[in-house]
């Protein structure tokens, strides 16, 4: 392991004292702690050990998971640093809320927020990095989330479209990553006080835009995976001074209180939670839960017709002609599937049971080129935003047929199903490789594919028991 910088040692010896700083430095030389969360939205039983619980987090346990197991491919579990589970747990979110995860990749906190929403309301999960945004989308898809919009843009673009819009916003801000020292040598290699100060400037910039998007009385959860007061108590002090937020207490076992003397001296800074690696919870996390003043001006009113209710769909009574050339796929090409196309869709996915939150999917479908989806937000509301996914992608129309999407398979894993082929462990391995299988089933057409009762894909059965592989090529192992 790369040596911890002397400047870091000196800084935290001055902040914590010789004895406590020594405990911190000793803990940074120990192995990192692994944990995972179980997806309460899905049907199925997880085979991983569940003896050692992560205190304060529902359905969370210490232990390792494998990306090759059906628990992972079926979206039954998510591997996550135990301390990193607390931000999503601490933010007040209920079904029906409109929630923004502003710096969301790789998706651990977004999947936890989706569980809190229980399929109702809206989750906007944003990531500025294109490569990380792709991973974010894949993780939400695997988790079976149908009410999320995955975006790839900066905070300025979002705040221009969503002023005063969200009930709750989580900002797990880019930081100097001192809590990553046990997991990443790069975090140690690139650490410097200058980088700490640069991160603090960036955090203020991101939070300035986040505040604009929060409703009066809404909740802001700010977190980092670093220990430096410049990025923690000092940032929260700035939020309190600049915007008049109220700092809420956080109940978390093994969390140390925030340090008012490391900020502006406001006694309420003790309501922040600090997870130190020497206390045994995880790698290190700072969490602050804040509430915006209820009487603040509602900027959303100024947006007028720029915003539509969640799941409201335009009627498109005058269907647009299919786009050609450079216009193909523009918003103007959005339309409802034709009666003939609706027949192909219904035929392909007949016989499957749907989550209650998606019971009205037939009346909500839209088509962009050949892709059919059930939007969570009116597409016009996302004008100027790079969107990777809006709600539920049902599938793609081909020549006089319809192929359901992998996302739909993961979503249908939330409810009991009859049209399922359950594979053995050996068959499962072959299916992950992309192989078609010969199975003992009288079913015909599209079926859901599971292993140990956990649904992870679609397949298509011929009348002779030949199961054609529909596991996405990009996910095959």
Secondary structure, DSSP 4 states (H G I P E B T S, - for coil): -PPPPHHHHHHHHHHH-HHHHHHHHHHTTSPPP-EEEE-TTS-S---S--SSB-TTSTTEEES---TTSHHHHTT-EEE--GGGGHHHHHS---TT-EEEETT-TT-HHHHHHHHHHTT-SEEEEE-SSHHHHHHHHHHHHHHT--SEEEE-S-HHHHHHH-TT-EEEEEEE-----GGGTTT-HHHHHT--HHHHHHHHHHHHHHHHHHHHHEEEEEEEEEEES---GGGTHHHHHHHHHHH-PEEEP---TTPEEP-GGGTT--GGGGGSEEE-GGGTSSS-EEEEEEE--TTS--THHHHGGG---TT-----SSPPPPP-GGGTTSGGG-BPPPHHHHHHHHHHHTT----GGGTTGGGTEEEETTEEEE-SS-GGGGTTS-EEEESEEEEEEETTEEEE-HHHHHHHTTS--SSEEEEPHHHHHHHHTT--EE------EEEEEEETTEEEEEEEE-TTSEEEE-S-GGG--
